[in-house]
Amino acid sequence: MTTAPTALAAVSAYTLSPGRIGSSAAAVIGLLAAVTAWRALSGRPGHLGRLGGAPALGAGLFAMALGALVAATADGGLGTGNGLGGAYVALLVGALATVLAARVLRRARRTGGAG
């Protein structure tokens, strides 16, 4: 008679689990949002304005929400293949994008730049 192992086995490093796919997508979306917000912020006032800030804000919030969902539903810890590490990265990058986009929108409102 064999007994089943009680611990969750880690998956291969090359296996794409749903958690890894979700957290990777969230991290990439958050990174693109941060780059968009940074470019809008580093340009001249009113250059991209709300045109760059609003989509970056939405994408940053989406990246944070998806990262939080993956982190909340992960069955194991780091290294188990559930995407927990990528979810933490997505949360951080999404937060950075949200802060930068908020600064862009604040500056666009102050200078009156609409795009």
C-alpha positions in Angstrom: 0.0 0.0 0.0 1.4 3.4 -1.0 0.7 6.6 0.8 0.2 10.0 -0.9 2.6 12.7 -0.1 1.1 15.4 2.1 3.1 18.3 0.8 2.4 20.1 -2.5 5.0 19.3 -5.0 6.6 22.1 -6.9 6.1 22.2 -10.6 8.8 22.4 -13.2 10.4 25.8 -13.9 9.1 25.6 -17.5 5.5 24.7 -16.7 3.0 27.5 -17.4 0.3 27.2 -14.8 -2.7 29.5 -14.8 -1.3 31.4 -11.8 2.0 32.0 -13.6 0.2 33.2 -16.8 -2.1 35.5 -14.9 0.7 37.0 -12.8 3.0 37.4 -15.8 0.2 39.2 -17.8 -0.5 41.5 -14.8 3.2 42.3 -14.5 3.6 43.1 -18.2 0.4 45.3 -18.2 1.7 47.1 -15.1 5.1 47.7 -16.7 3.5 49.1 -19.9 1.3 51.3 -17.7 4.3 52.6 -15.8 6.3 53.3 -18.9 3.3 55.1 -20.4 2.9 57.2 -17.3 6.6 57.9 -17.0 6.8 59.1 -20.7 3.8 61.3 -20.1 5.3 62.7 -16.9 8.7 63.3 -18.3 7.5 65.2 -21.4 6.7 68.9 -21.4 3.6 69.9 -19.3 0.4 69.2 -21.3 2.2 67.1 -23.9 0.4 63.8 -23.3 -1.7 65.0 -20.4 -4.8 63.0 -19.8 -4.2 61.1 -23.0 -1.3 59.3 -21.3 -2.4 59.4 -17.7 -5.9 58.0 -17.8 -5.1 54.7 -19.7 -2.0 54.3 -17.5 -4.1 54.7 -14.4 -6.7 52.2 -15.5 -4.0 49.7 -16.6 -2.1 50.1 -13.3 -5.2 49.5 -11.3 -6.1 46.4 -13.4 -2.5 45.0 -12.9 -2.9 45.5 -9.2 -6.3 43.8 -9.1 -5.1 40.8 -11.2 -1.9 40.5 -9.1 -4.0 40.6 -5.9 -6.4 37.9 -7.3 -3.5 35.6 -8.2 -1.9 36.2 -4.7 -5.1 35.5 -2.9 -5.8 32.3 -4.8 -2.3 30.8 -4.8 -2.3 27.4 -3.0 1.4 27.4 -2.0 4.3 29.7 -1.3 7.0 31.0 -3.5 8.5 28.5 -5.8 5.5 26.2 -6.0 4.4 27.3 -9.5 1.3 29.2 -8.5 2.5 32.6 -9.7 2.9 34.1 -6.2 6.2 35.8 -7.0 4.9 37.3 -10.2 1.8 38.4 -8.4 3.9 40.4 -5.9 5.8 42.0 -8.8 2.5 42.9 -10.5 1.3 44.5 -7.3 4.5 46.6 -7.0 4.6 47.6 -10.7 0.9 48.3 -10.7 1.2 50.6 -7.7 4.1 52.4 -9.3 2.1 52.9 -12.5 -0.9 54.2 -10.5 1.2 56.7 -8.6 2.9 58.0 -11.7 -0.4 58.2 -13.6 -2.0 60.1 -10.7 0.8 62.6 -10.9 0.3 62.9 -14.7 -3.4 63.6 -14.2 -2.8 66.1 -11.4 -0.3 68.0 -13.6 -2.6 67.9 -16.6 -5.4 69.3 -14.5 -3.2 72.0 -13.1 -1.8 73.1 -16.5 -5.1 72.6 -18.4 -3.5 70.1 -20.8 -6.0 67.8 -22.4 -3.7 66.0 -24.8 
